[in-house]
Amino acid sequence: MKQLGLKPVVKVWLLVAVALGLLFTAAACSGNAASKGQGPRGPMVMPVSVINVEQRDLPVYLNGLGTVQASNTVSIKSRLDGQLVKVAFREGQEVREGDLLAVIDPRPYEVALAQAQATLFRDQSSLNDARTNQQRYRDLFKEGVIARQQLDTQESLVGQLEGAVRADQAAVDNAKLNLTYTRILAPIGGRVGLRMVDAGNMVHANDQNSLLVITQLRPIVVIFTLPEDKLLAVSRRMQAGTLAVDAYDRDNQVKLTTGKLLTIDGVGAPAEVLGRFEKAIKK
């Protein structure tokens, strides 16, 4: 079998034809790319910014899992025995310090106050009469009309009546205090929990169950843990100034509020740290 041989001239023309075909193909592709807005790019430009060199501290953040707790929790109980005639709060309500929460029937304590005031008025009248006679006896003793014993007896009576008046005044003050206890006021501001006793029930000062519970949410505290080996560094930084504490949600994505570090409990490992937040943490 013979091999097909090509002359040199034919080889040259074939190479020229292939080169022209490639050139036309590249031109067509370039035209299509230009029609699509994807023309050849120029040289890339890198943005450059200039700042002054300065020396400053690098912030250090420590993360810890925390538990939110109320700063104060108060169980409200009655100081008196009586019938609960009014409940002035709603469950879950936000109350301020001094707001009226409940009322105990005040009538028995109003009667006790009136009796104490009457006793005080009676003993004051007796004391005034005894003091008048005491001055009279002193004058008679100076004139030698009565004996010393009569004057001493009258002065002793004045002293007894003065003591009785003071005891009566204390009884009046106690009755007034009990009367104020018939109006149960909120000792702190916060959120009211569930109502334990309904109006109409008898309450006693020695009841084990409370009427309600108030939970203070402003400020609120968070107790969180840190590695024990960081305790010394945190303690030194606290001596230099206030340390800020940021509270985040469970996913550690949303910042809830910012507070300050209060104290460190160095007992146990890891160390427990208490942070205080002036506002309630929003959930």
C-alpha positions as CSV (number, residue, x, y, z in Angstrom):
1,M,0.0,0.0,0.0
2,K,1.3,3.4,-0.9
3,Q,1.2,6.4,1.4
4,L,-0.5,9.5,0.1
5,G,2.1,12.2,-0.2
6,L,1.4,16.0,-0.2
7,K,3.5,18.5,-1.8
8,P,5.0,21.4,0.3
9,V,2.8,24.0,-1.4
10,V,-0.4,22.2,-0.5
11,K,0.8,21.9,3.1
12,V,1.3,25.6,3.4
13,W,-2.1,26.4,2.0
14,L,-3.7,24.0,4.4
15,L,-2.0,25.6,7.4
16,V,-3.1,29.0,6.2
17,A,-6.7,27.8,5.9
18,V,-6.7,26.4,9.4
19,A,-5.2,29.6,10.8
20,L,-7.9,31.7,9.1
21,G,-10.6,29.4,10.5
22,L,-9.4,29.8,14.0
23,L,-9.1,33.6,13.6
24,F,-12.7,33.8,12.4
25,T,-13.9,31.6,15.2
26,A,-12.2,33.8,17.8
27,A,-13.6,36.9,16.3
28,A,-17.2,35.5,16.3
29,C,-16.8,34.5,20.0
30,S,-15.5,37.9,20.9
31,G,-18.5,39.5,19.1
32,N,-20.9,37.4,21.0
33,A,-19.3,38.2,24.3
34,A,-19.3,41.9,23.5
35,S,-23.0,41.7,22.6
36,K,-23.7,40.3,26.1
37,G,-21.8,43.1,27.9
38,Q,-18.9,40.8,28.8
39,G,-16.1,42.7,27.0
40,P,-12.5,42.3,27.9
41,R,-11.7,43.7,31.4
42,G,-9.0,46.2,32.1
43,P,-6.4,45.7,34.8
44,M,-7.8,45.2,38.3
45,V,-7.4,48.1,40.7
46,M,-6.8,47.3,44.4
47,P,-8.1,49.9,46.9
48,V,-5.6,51.2,49.4
49,S,-6.3,53.1,52.6
50,V,-3.8,54.7,54.9
51,I,-4.2,55.2,58.7
52,N,-2.0,56.4,61.4
53,V,-0.2,53.9,63.5
54,E,-1.3,53.9,67.2
55,Q,-0.9,51.8,70.3
56,R,-3.9,50.7,72.2
57,D,-5.3,47.7,74.2
58,L,-6.7,44.8,72.4
59,P,-10.2,43.9,73.8
60,V,-10.5,40.5,75.4
61,Y,-13.9,38.8,75.5
62,L,-14.8,35.8,77.8
63,N,-17.9,33.8,77.1
64,G,-19.9,32.0,79.7
65,L,-23.3,30.3,80.0
66,G,-25.6,32.3,82.3
67,T,-28.8,32.0,84.2
68,V,-31.2,35.0,84.7
69,Q,-32.4,35.6,88.2
70,A,-34.5,38.3,89.8
71,S,-32.6,40.7,92.0
72,N,-35.3,40.6,94.7
73,T,-38.2,38.2,95.4
74,V,-40.7,39.1,98.1
75,S,-43.5,36.9,99.5
76,I,-46.3,39.1,100.7
77,K,-48.0,37.9,103.9
78,S,-50.6,39.5,106.3
79,R,-49.3,41.0,109.5
80,L,-52.8,40.7,111.0
81,D,-55.7,38.3,111.5
82,G,-58.8,39.3,109.6
83,Q,-61.0,38.9,106.5
84,L,-59.6,39.8,103.2
85,V,-62.1,42.2,101.7
86,K,-60.3,43.5,98.6
87,V,-57.7,42.3,96.1
88,A,-56.4,45.3,94.2
89,F,-54.0,43.6,91.8
90,R,-54.1,41.4,88.7
91,E,-51.9,38.4,88.2
92,G,-48.8,39.3,86.1
93,Q,-49.3,43.0,86.7
94,E,-46.4,45.4,87.0
95,V,-46.6,47.2,90.4
96,R,-44.6,50.1,91.9
97,E,-43.4,50.4,95.4
98,G,-46.3,51.6,97.6
99,D,-49.1,50.4,95.3
100,L,-52.1,48.9,97.1
101,L,-52.3,45.2,96.8
102,A,-55.0,44.0,99.2
103,V,-57.2,45.2,102.1
104,I,-58.1,43.4,105.3
105,D,-61.3,44.3,107.1
106,P,-60.3,47.4,109.1
107,R,-63.3,47.7,111.4
108,P,-62.1,45.6,114.3
109,Y,-58.8,47.6,114.4
110,E,-60.7,50.9,114.1
111,V,-62.6,49.9,117.3
112,A,-59.4,49.0,119.0
113,L,-57.9,52.4,118.2
114,A,-61.0,54.2,119.6
115,Q,-60.8,52.2,122.8
116,A,-57.1,53.0,123.2
117,Q,-57.7,56.7,122.6
118,A,-60.5,56.7,125.2
119,T,-58.2,55.1,127.8
120,L,-55.5,57.7,127.1
121,F,-58.0,60.5,127.4
122,R,-59.2,59.2,130.8
123,D,-55.8,58.8,132.2
124,Q,-54.7,62.2,131.0
125,S,-57.6,63.8,132.9
126,S,-56.6,61.9,136.1
127,L,-53.0,63.0,135.7
128,N,-54.0,66.6,135.3
129,D,-56.1,66.4,138.5
130,A,-53.3,64.7,140.3
131,R,-50.8,67.4,139.3
132,T,-53.1,70.1,140.5
133,N,-53.4,68.5,143.9
134,Q,-49.7,68.0,144.0
135,Q,-49.1,71.7,143.7
136,R,-51.7,72.4,146.3
137,Y,-50.1,69.9,148.7
138,R,-46.7,71.5,148.2
139,D,-48.1,74.9,149.3
140,L,-49.9,73.4,152.3
141,F,-46.7,71.5,153.3
142,K,-44.7,74.8,153.2
143,E,-47.3,76.4,155.5
144,G,-47.1,73.4,157.8
145,V,-50.7,72.4,157.4
146,I,-50.1,68.8,156.1
147,A,-47.5,66.2,156.9
148,R,-44.7,65.2,154.5
149,Q,-46.3,61.8,154.1
150,Q,-49.3,63.3,152.3
151,L,-47.2,65.2,149.9
152,D,-45.1,62.1,149.1
153,T,-48.2,60.0,148.5
154,Q,-49.6,62.6,146.0
155,E,-46.3,62.8,144.2
156,S,-46.2,59.0,143.9
157,L,-49.7,59.1,142.5
158,V,-48.6,61.6,139.9
159,G,-45.8,59.3,138.8
160,Q,-48.1,56.3,138.5
161,L,-50.5,58.3,136.3
162,E,-47.7,59.6,134.1
163,G,-46.6,56.0,133.5
164,A,-50.2,55.0,132.7
165,V,-50.5,57.9,130.2
166,R,-47.3,56.7,128.4
167,A,-48.6,53.2,128.3
168,D,-51.9,54.4,126.9
169,Q,-50.0,56.5,124.2
170,A,-48.1,53.4,123.2
171,A,-51.3,51.4,122.9
172,V,-52.8,54.2,120.7
173,D,-49.7,54.1,118.5
174,N,-49.9,50.3,118.3
175,A,-53.6,50.5,117.3
176,K,-52.8,53.0,114.6
177,L,-50.0,50.8,113.3
178,N,-52.3,47.8,113.1
179,L,-54.8,49.9,111.3
180,T,-52.2,50.8,108.6
181,Y,-51.4,47.0,108.3
182,T,-55.0,46.4,107.1
183,R,-53.8,48.0,103.8
184,I,-51.2,45.7,102.3
185,L,-48.8,47.8,100.1
186,A,-46.1,46.6,97.7
187,P,-42.7,46.8,99.4
188,I,-40.8,46.8,96.1
189,G,-41.6,47.4,92.4
190,G,-41.9,44.3,90.2
191,R,-44.2,41.8,88.6
192,V,-46.9,40.1,90.6
193,G,-47.2,36.4,90.4
194,L,-50.2,34.1,91.0
195,R,-52.8,35.1,93.6
196,M,-52.8,32.6,96.5
197,V,-55.9,33.8,98.4
198,D,-59.2,35.2,97.1
199,A,-61.2,38.0,98.7
200,G,-63.6,36.8,101.4
201,N,-61.1,34.4,103.0
202,M,-59.7,34.7,106.5
203,V,-56.0,35.4,106.7
204,H,-53.7,35.1,109.7
205,A,-50.3,36.5,110.6
206,N,-48.9,33.0,111.1
207,D,-50.1,31.6,107.8
208,Q,-47.5,29.5,106.0
209,N,-48.7,30.4,102.6
210,S,-48.2,33.9,101.2
211,L,-50.9,36.1,99.6
212,L,-48.7,36.7,96.5
213,V,-45.1,36.9,95.3
214,I,-43.5,40.0,93.8
215,T,-40.5,39.5,91.6
216,Q,-38.3,42.6,90.9
217,L,-37.1,42.7,87.3
218,R,-35.4,46.1,87.3
219,P,-32.5,45.7,87.9
220,I,-32.1,42.1,87.0
221,V,-29.0,39.8,87.6
222,V,-27.4,37.1,85.6
223,I,-25.1,34.5,87.1
224,F,-22.7,32.9,84.7
225,T,-19.6,30.8,84.8
226,L,-16.0,31.5,83.6
227,P,-13.0,29.2,83.6
228,E,-11.2,29.1,86.9
229,D,-7.8,30.1,85.3
230,K,-9.4,33.4,84.2
231,L,-10.5,34.4,87.7
232,L,-7.3,36.2,88.6
233,A,-7.2,38.3,85.5
234,V,-10.9,39.3,85.9
235,S,-10.3,40.2,89.5
236,R,-7.4,42.5,88.7
237,R,-9.4,44.1,86.0
238,M,-12.3,44.8,88.3
239,Q,-9.9,46.6,90.7
240,A,-8.9,48.9,87.9
241,G,-12.5,49.8,86.9
242,T,-15.9,48.6,85.9
243,L,-16.2,45.6,83.6
244,A,-19.0,45.6,81.1
245,V,-21.1,42.5,80.6
246,D,-23.2,41.9,77.4
247,A,-26.1,39.4,77.5
248,Y,-27.0,37.5,74.3
249,D,-29.8,35.2,73.4
250,R,-29.5,31.4,73.4
251,D,-28.1,31.3,69.9
252,N,-25.5,33.9,70.8
253,Q,-26.7,36.1,67.9
254,V,-28.9,38.8,69.3
255,K,-27.6,41.2,72.0
256,L,-30.3,41.6,74.7
257,T,-28.8,44.2,77.0
258,T,-25.6,45.5,78.6
259,G,-24.8,45.6,82.3
260,K,-21.8,45.6,84.6
261,L,-19.9,43.0,86.6
262,L,-20.8,43.1,90.3
263,T,-18.9,40.3,92.1
264,I,-17.1,37.0,91.7
265,D,-17.7,33.9,93.7
266,G,-14.3,32.2,93.9
267,V,-15.6,29.1,95.7
268,G,-15.6,26.1,93.4
269,A,-14.6,25.7,89.8
270,P,-15.5,27.1,87.5
271,A,-16.0,30.5,89.1
272,E,-19.5,32.0,89.3
273,V,-19.8,35.6,88.4
274,L,-22.7,38.0,89.1
275,G,-23.7,40.6,86.5
276,R,-26.2,43.3,87.1
277,F,-28.4,44.8,84.4
278,E,-30.4,48.0,85.1
279,K,-33.1,47.1,82.7
280,A,-35.0,43.9,82.3
281,I,-33.6,41.5,79.7
282,K,-35.9,41.5,76.7
283,K,-36.9,38.2,75.3
